Amino acid sequence: MNKLAPYLTLLRNNHQFRRVWLSQIISNFGDWFGVIAVFTIILGYSDSEFLLGMVIVIKFISFAALSPFAGYVADRFDRRMLMIVCDFGRGAVVLSFLFVRDPSMLWLVYLLTAMQMGFAAVFEPAKQASIPNITTGDDLVKANIISNLSWSVIFTTGMGIGGLATAWLGTDAVFVINGTGYILSTWFIFRATIPHERNEETMLSLRNPIRGIMDGYRFIFSNSHILRPALAKGTITFFLGSLVYMLILVSEEILMMGSVGLGLLYAARGSGTAVGPVVIRRYFSDERNWVMMMGFAMITAGSFYLIMGALEVIWLMLILVFVAHTASGANWVMSTVLLQKRSPDAFRGRIFSSEWLLFTMSHAFSVTCASLIMEYDLLTLRQAIWLYSAGLVIAGSIWVVVVGRRESRWNRLNKMQMLRRERHREQAVHPR
């Protein structure tokens, strides 16, 4: 209980973060509660691995397409109101899944999925950019750990409960619960106070959307200490996205356990992402090493999936998936915290939307390639798992050698500059 005390204290004392967090819990539960229902509709009206993979691809392409504009909007307008509008919109969209009644309406699943992710594309950078404005210092790290832990628990339980609800209550009831959850979450955001620092110069630069978007990209690429953590999620998901997609096929073709096996594998994934950030804060709290640690997280995730691809024993596979996603969860929180701390508020929305753009495009490309490989039998399932796992190990190794070393040089330069500033202050106070 003592280990949880700092997090509980933050939730008890910081009313604004607590309200944003409660909103996140409700909407995230709706997200994962409804995933299996969407998969069920697609599999019920088609028998195509490619079409199943395409719903995941549509999610990420839709998110990516709006990300540049979403970051501009998150910096230009009130972030609290944006989150309210987006969650209400997602609720209305999810309820519209009820109109899919036969195979001829299957196209509507993809359209609604695209609309749902369009709202998410605006919501996510607005939320991520808001957290540093309602938390400070070490509380920012705790807030991100709480958010990630909550996401992981909800992911683990939400999909499991959603799978049972889909089987017992049907997809219609699941979509009603999902949509209602989004709308309910707007109440907590409505009650929150979220500061947004915008001066006259910032507002002037954001008057033109194209200029505002391009200014954001120029800022990111001209500040390598921000660019490095912004690349982390996209790099790992370029390989891990397809591996997570292939867990669906592992359950079906290797374990022969259907939705039960998928639920267990995804539960292991969710549990791992919950544990990873806690391990980082407890044993690797020095943020100067985090960029290097991101590379080792990629190597760890790839290595454990590589072993998992050779097995058929469910409990061993669950352990390996758990450890792999412990590493990926650590990667996620480390990169998020560094971006929040290193990014000025005036650019934070555009920085996070750019990160999400890379992440979603990497995920979409990864899953598209994997689904085509499976559809046309270019590789066996095991061979595909080994291919993507080995790719992740190689990418992590390159990250350690190239990106990690550049971060180390930047840290050394920062330390030297700090020492110079301290000497100058001492000389000003105690001149000889």
Steps between C-alpha positions, in 0.01 A plus 500: 500500500793736571612462139160627383492790747665761270254423221197503730619829649521653153147388416367621835665842497502593131132546414562604140715197414254271679215623279702455182606155622140395576398611153783293356393191694142516374585569136788247492274231639255574223782477243609150596157377604386546141802364310390136499150605388651669193715193429189281541305700242782478245558128554123440498454662159830392339766233533800711405813549707573800279168671583560437870841659475357790299281620787819546704667672205201733450522597868858612470484655152200711606684609812810582300316694228364751751801512733677804346183710514408355843825625654440847362145500639626381842739797517259753349177433692391421855614142567230429756219584255669299227503191724132548586398530132715202398368263767139596427566448129654159560198399702264590215719319246522177702122492545473514120656150478146384578408572136723217374241224455621289202809436281404780259551749787849378587650811337337706777723329760807644330346846452390522864837370616667777299272763655557366851876521453470848349358625830771305686767670287400836649427370851835330564741790435264734687504267802875429492579870461272585794652268762817711558271799564320326787799316652854608588840342569497136606120504492521510121676162497247361750210633292629323190556178692144519636364565151697213349415264787131586464515446125664161553250381762209619289650344188540170683156494662314696233570259217431200722170641626420626151555153356266346757244777449515453122433128545225540762335832414580542132681772310211750522511516879878536493482798263237669718721463809805615302330812362341591832840478669648758265217742567526448877872576493428853373351587842833459678689706239228767525564529876881526460700823480785465252733801452635566152793740466463709183655843452432750224801387296386137512145587395633710213714210374198270518271730302590321176446118529758406235761727654416370847539136391829568319636699796433195716696269272788749474514526877516121546772444239709791626497364857659155496444451875124506422525307173670199665221407746242590232638219281484228768136389474502495121819297491385226736149474354636461145568141606294450816173607332506198270600269786198612704277448193640149456399410858147468357627236257715331765188438707310367199763294318762395758316486831160413347336697783307768309381803697603341832862473391491849351363639825782334698772619264363855499470486879870409519573791268298743711654379826848547360435858389377573854811364671760652263467867608505405869824306447653798321413746777622264774824371350591739215385840625788700348335664199838565336518127420147464369569551130766227514258281699244531220735308272549224757120485542468433125765227516324338797157505336633355175700228673208371704265496200771313308491224763119510523473427126659158551266384778157340528461495880251767603643582844852548363367717220312715750819559703697597190230737375479652848875572513507632142228752579656591832780634281263670255304660786822641643590636155161672476515683833866597472445664161177670613652651816810625319286666233276664761799633693705614202219656293379860552125532545464709184619206286396204715181412310682497166788300645271229635291490183820454298603216729157342457524546123821299487361242743176446309662490157757249624226286654281514188787408268612220731156339526429544127818314408437225756138450390604477133773249591237289676233546232726383215694239703835664428629378836367268767370665815810396696733630229320835498530528879872424480548753219340789687659399832847494347429836336415649839822366656703652215314833525565512875868429449531780245313733738748429782802558278376807310221677692622403847851633435366831368288537813808430715693776321209740551492414872873565531468838327209591728704408806793712382270798436348465846845496659596814306184678613568402861857634479375825351246539781767431763733756341218758494424443870864468614714706257873485556 
